[in-house]
Amino acid sequence: QVQLVEAGGGSGQVGESLRLACTASRIVLSTNAVSWYRQSPGKQREDVAVVVSGGARNYADSVKGRFTIWRDNEKNTVFLQMNNLQPEDTAPYYCKTPHRNRDYWGQGPQVIVSS
């Protein structure tokens, strides 16, 4: 069974850093686009970052210069490094990847940023 398991997140203060990891089983993430998105209650979903199979990366304007997405192919894991956290970064964060005509999601650990 294909699974995406997320690790990391938690709580931090403004200006601090947190890291999220998305590890896959039964699929090879290096051949897929992997994205991170967040959606707080009452807000629209925001696609935060994506890394495509060729390695190109894109970020939402709200996180450019603060967040970095990258792959560790040996670990079959995609990371999201979040620096200079702001209160508006508070949300559950989900990783997502397509496989055989459907999307698979991580469980969405919460990130809470307090001032």
C-alpha positions as CSV (number, residue, x, y, z in Angstrom):
1,Q,0.0,0.0,0.0
2,V,1.3,3.4,-1.0
3,Q,1.8,5.7,2.0
4,L,3.2,9.1,2.6
5,V,4.3,9.6,6.2
6,E,5.2,13.0,7.5
7,A,7.5,13.9,10.3
8,G,8.4,17.2,11.9
9,G,6.4,20.3,12.4
10,G,5.3,21.3,15.9
11,S,5.6,24.7,17.6
12,G,8.0,27.6,17.2
13,Q,8.4,31.3,17.8
14,V,8.5,34.0,15.2
15,G,11.8,33.9,13.4
16,E,12.6,30.3,14.3
17,S,12.9,27.3,12.0
18,L,11.1,24.0,11.6
19,R,11.6,21.2,9.2
20,L,9.0,18.8,7.7
21,A,9.8,15.4,6.1
22,C,7.6,13.4,3.8
23,T,8.7,9.8,3.3
24,A,7.1,7.4,0.9
25,S,6.6,3.7,0.8
26,R,5.9,1.6,-2.3
27,I,6.6,4.5,-4.6
28,V,9.8,6.3,-5.7
29,L,9.5,10.0,-5.0
30,S,12.4,10.9,-7.2
31,T,10.2,10.1,-10.2
32,N,7.3,12.2,-9.1
33,A,6.4,15.8,-8.4
34,V,6.0,16.3,-4.7
35,S,4.2,19.3,-3.3
36,W,3.6,20.7,0.1
37,Y,0.4,22.7,0.8
38,R,-1.3,24.1,3.8
39,Q,-4.9,25.0,4.7
40,S,-5.9,26.8,7.8
41,P,-9.6,26.8,8.9
42,G,-11.4,29.5,7.0
43,K,-8.6,30.0,4.5
44,Q,-8.1,28.7,1.0
45,R,-5.6,26.0,0.4
46,E,-2.2,27.4,-0.4
47,D,0.3,25.4,-2.4
48,V,3.5,26.2,-0.6
49,A,6.2,24.5,-2.6
50,V,6.7,21.9,-5.2
51,V,9.7,19.9,-6.6
52,V,9.2,18.2,-9.9
53,S,10.8,15.0,-11.1
54,G,13.4,17.0,-13.1
55,G,14.4,18.9,-9.9
56,A,12.9,22.3,-10.6
57,R,11.3,23.9,-7.6
58,N,8.6,26.5,-7.2
59,Y,7.4,28.4,-4.2
60,A,4.4,30.5,-3.2
61,D,5.2,34.2,-3.0
62,S,4.4,34.1,0.7
63,V,7.3,31.7,1.5
64,K,9.9,32.6,-1.1
65,G,13.3,33.2,0.5
66,R,12.1,31.5,3.7
67,F,11.2,28.0,2.8
68,T,13.2,25.4,0.9
69,I,12.0,22.1,-0.6
70,W,14.5,19.4,-1.6
71,R,14.7,15.6,-2.1
72,D,16.9,13.0,-0.4
73,N,16.6,10.2,-2.9
74,E,18.5,7.7,-0.8
75,K,15.9,8.2,1.9
76,N,13.0,8.5,-0.5
77,T,12.1,11.6,1.3
78,V,11.2,15.2,0.5
79,F,11.9,17.9,3.0
80,L,10.5,21.3,3.6
81,Q,12.8,23.6,5.6
82,M,10.9,26.5,7.0
83,N,13.0,29.5,8.2
84,N,12.0,32.8,9.7
85,L,8.6,31.5,10.6
86,Q,5.7,33.9,10.9
87,P,2.3,33.6,12.6
88,E,0.7,33.3,9.2
89,D,2.6,30.1,8.6
90,T,0.5,28.4,11.2
91,A,-1.4,25.6,9.5
92,P,-1.4,21.8,9.0
93,Y,1.1,21.0,6.2
94,Y,0.4,18.2,3.8
95,C,2.7,16.6,1.3
96,K,1.2,15.2,-1.9
97,T,2.3,13.2,-4.8
98,P,0.5,11.5,-7.8
99,H,0.8,7.9,-8.5
100,R,-1.2,5.8,-11.0
101,N,-3.9,8.4,-11.7
102,R,-4.5,9.3,-8.0
103,D,-3.0,11.6,-5.4
104,Y,-1.5,10.4,-2.2
105,W,-1.4,12.6,0.9
106,G,0.5,12.8,4.1
107,Q,-1.3,13.1,7.4
108,G,-0.8,16.8,7.8
109,P,1.2,17.6,11.0
110,Q,0.4,20.9,12.5
111,V,2.8,23.9,12.5
112,I,2.1,26.5,15.1
113,V,4.0,29.8,15.1
114,S,3.6,32.1,18.1
115,S,4.8,35.6,18.5
